[in-house]
Amino acid sequence: MERIPILQMGEFLIVTIQVDMHDRLAMALQDDLTNKIADSNAKGVLIDISSLEIVDSFIGRMLSNISGMARILDAQTVLTGMQPAVAITLVELGLSLPGIRTALNVERGMGLLRASLDPSDSLIEDEFDASSEA
């Protein structure tokens, strides 16, 4: 069965979704990622979805579930690279993705994760919060 690679960089896990997500692949990613968080004691997860052009309600819920499971395992989740059409679809479906922080690109997403590990660096976090809200 097809799997999405999960890379580890220090205390963070990085997932780059380069294929169209189908339900079974999303469920496999959820299982693989939660196991990898627990095994590696990761403090953050960055999920890059810049290659996804379409997200349905199931995939949206799976992303939200992944974030919730990561939080329970003491890891922050940042979603990067969301296409405008995906954002529109998620809003139209009524999916707000609670607990998932977003960033325009991987660099900003890594900045958010680093800032979450060092709360004393609030200037960086405030800068990224402002840019993700825009």
URBELWO-V41841 format. One record per residue. N is the residue number from 1. RES is the residue in three letters. SS is DSSP state (~ for helix, > for strand, _ for the rest). NEAR is the number of other ideal C-beta (glycine too) atoms within 8 Angstrom. Layout:
N/RES/SS/NEAR
N/RES/SS/NEAR
This chain:
1/MET/_/4
2/GLU/_/6
3/ARG/_/8
4/ILE/_/13
5/PRO/_/6
6/ILE/>/10
7/LEU/>/8
8/GLN/>/10
9/MET/>/6
10/GLY/_/4
11/GLU/_/7
12/PHE/>/13
13/LEU/>/16
14/ILE/>/12
15/VAL/>/14
16/THR/>/9
17/ILE/_/12
18/GLN/_/5
19/VAL/_/8
20/ASP/_/5
21/MET/_/10
22/HIS/_/6
23/ASP/~/7
24/ARG/~/7
25/LEU/~/12
26/ALA/~/12
27/MET/~/9
28/ALA/~/12
29/LEU/~/15
30/GLN/~/12
31/ASP/~/8
32/ASP/~/11
33/LEU/~/15
34/THR/~/12
35/ASN/~/8
36/LYS/~/12
37/ILE/~/15
38/ALA/~/8
39/ASP/~/6
40/SER/~/8
41/ASN/_/7
42/ALA/_/12
43/LYS/_/11
44/GLY/>/14
45/VAL/>/17
46/LEU/>/15
47/ILE/>/12
48/ASP/>/13
49/ILE/_/14
50/SER/_/9
51/SER/_/10
52/LEU/_/11
53/GLU/_/6
54/ILE/_/8
55/VAL/_/11
56/ASP/_/8
57/SER/~/7
58/PHE/~/8
59/ILE/~/11
60/GLY/~/13
61/ARG/~/9
62/MET/~/12
63/LEU/~/14
64/SER/~/13
65/ASN/~/9
66/ILE/~/15
67/SER/~/15
68/GLY/~/9
69/MET/~/12
70/ALA/~/14
71/ARG/~/11
72/ILE/~/6
73/LEU/_/9
74/ASP/_/5
75/ALA/_/12
76/GLN/>/12
77/THR/>/15
78/VAL/>/15
79/LEU/>/15
80/THR/>/16
81/GLY/_/11
82/MET/_/10
83/GLN/_/10
84/PRO/~/6
85/ALA/~/8
86/VAL/~/13
87/ALA/~/9
88/ILE/~/8
89/THR/~/11
90/LEU/~/12
91/VAL/~/9
92/GLU/~/6
93/LEU/_/9
94/GLY/_/5
95/LEU/_/10
96/SER/_/6
97/LEU/_/12
98/PRO/_/6
99/GLY/_/8
100/ILE/_/11
101/ARG/>/9
102/THR/>/10
103/ALA/>/15
104/LEU/_/8
105/ASN/_/9
106/VAL/~/11
107/GLU/~/6
108/ARG/~/13
109/GLY/~/14
110/MET/~/10
111/GLY/~/11
112/LEU/~/15
113/LEU/~/14
114/ARG/~/10
115/ALA/~/13
116/SER/~/11
117/LEU/~/8
118/ASP/_/7
119/PRO/_/7
120/SER/_/4
121/ASP/_/9
122/SER/~/8
123/LEU/~/6
124/ILE/~/10
125/GLU/~/12
126/ASP/~/8
127/GLU/~/8
128/PHE/~/13
129/ASP/~/8
130/ALA/~/8
131/SER/~/10
132/SER/~/12
133/GLU/~/5
134/ALA/_/4
